[in-house]
Amino acid sequence: TVARTVAAVDLGAESGRVVRAGFDGTRFEVDIAHRFTHSPRTENGILRWDMDTLSGEVTAGLARLDAGGGVVDSVGVDAWGVDYGLFRVDGRLVDSPTCYRDPRQLDAMKRAVDAVGADAIYDATGVQLMPINTIFGLTSDLHDHPGRVAAAEKLLMMPDVFHRLLSGSTSTEYTAASTTGALDMRTGRWATGLLTALGIPDRLMPEVVQPGTDVGELRGGFTGALSAARVIVPPAHDTASAVVAIPFTEPGALFISSGTWSLVGVETASARVDASAKAVNLTNEGGYGGTIRLLRNVMGLWLLQECRKQWRRDGADLGYAEIAELARAEPGLVSVVNPDSTEFLMPGDLPRRIQEYCARTGQPVPSTVGAIARCAIDSLALGYRRVLDAITAVTGTRPVAVNIVGGGARHALLSQLTSDATGLPVRCGPVEATAMGNAAVQLAALGEFSGVTEIRAAVENSADLTEYEPHARHDWAAAAVLLESLTSADGP
Ligand code: LRH
């Protein structure tokens, strides 16, 4: 039997879910109460998140739990990183948060780099230089929408926007703050020198609290299971929650948190901010229990998500499983792209951009759904191999296994190719690692788990896991050399 039950709200860039979870001493019981999809939309030329849908669906999911009987002791929200809401003094949002895929980010990063230098930005924080980082959104606000900043009293990261709606809390959670590019990852404090150099007012930066902090009672007039619930912040960055729930079999294994993005890295005890990490643009993200994730973003399933949208616009309504089967029938490693090229970052006609990339670089141009998808999937696997090599070079230790969690853990072809490309055994699952990690940290705060070791053992007992062994079907080493030359030609 389960002593305590919590609700985890997990918001991804494409979909969200509200989950009820408890621990019976051996197994982790997880039950998805509500699922929904959402997407940002362009309003007056700005790509914004649909806050009405997001908050409506969170409330609908919680209402379902409230009516479902029993007692739910706490609620916590995790969401994608880097995006933020700006709040007025009266507690209302200045406007709907802008999405990190708004084209403004590229110009803003260039302007910030021109102003203070790429080295200064990395050295102050230990965070990889990526156009999507919060500090570039903020410098764009200052430059293009100064009224937005003037009207704002506080910034909160996306999950904490919801914690505020649910409890009135005005703090931000550490792992979410670690995605801003404004936190010094050696100390966990705001990098005030960098903020000042970029002209970002200090007053915006909120108090930072650790995962597991109780930030107040749940508001919203719930009268059933949630009537006495607390709001306990989980690792509010979705990737941080996902990594809590990885059933690692090998210490130091490479993880891939695979969703819209693929976050590829290792868990370490302390931040690594030095010339070798900077040279390969490895980032230090904050984790639960004082851990750091040394990782890099790989473009992820976004490539397939955007291709699928375009094929649908073109009249072919294909499911991901169909696309994967068509890709599997292709010979493989015929053409590859640098998956992380900024030309794939923004929404649009991704099949055409992949074709143009192949044409420009003198490779066979994929012309069918299967060939384009195979090019994207091969390129992702190759991108994972590249991060594995970067981590090996920086830490001096080569991981001996790979764990994949998140929706991408279901993708059999990508998982097999990941094993082939890295030459390592791959273990996939759980698919719902993020919601599980979120719930597990709330349960730990309530005394149900003693810590991450016990959490991971419970996940291992509860999840369906699939394993892959490497096959030497293709010349991945040669493809890796090609990827390096393609990437240097892409430019910064
Ligand atoms: C994955 C993720 C990733 C961030 C990106 C914005 O959902 O949080 O860790 O870099 O979204």
Boltz pocket constraint, residues with backbone or C-beta under 6 A from the ligand:
constraints:
  - pocket:
      binder: B
      contacts: [[A, 12], [A, 13], [A, 79], [A, 80], [A, 81], [A, 82], [A, 100], [A, 132], [A, 179], [A, 237], [A, 238], [A, 239], [A, 259], [A, 260], [A, 261], [A, 263], [A, 297]]
      max_distance: 6.0
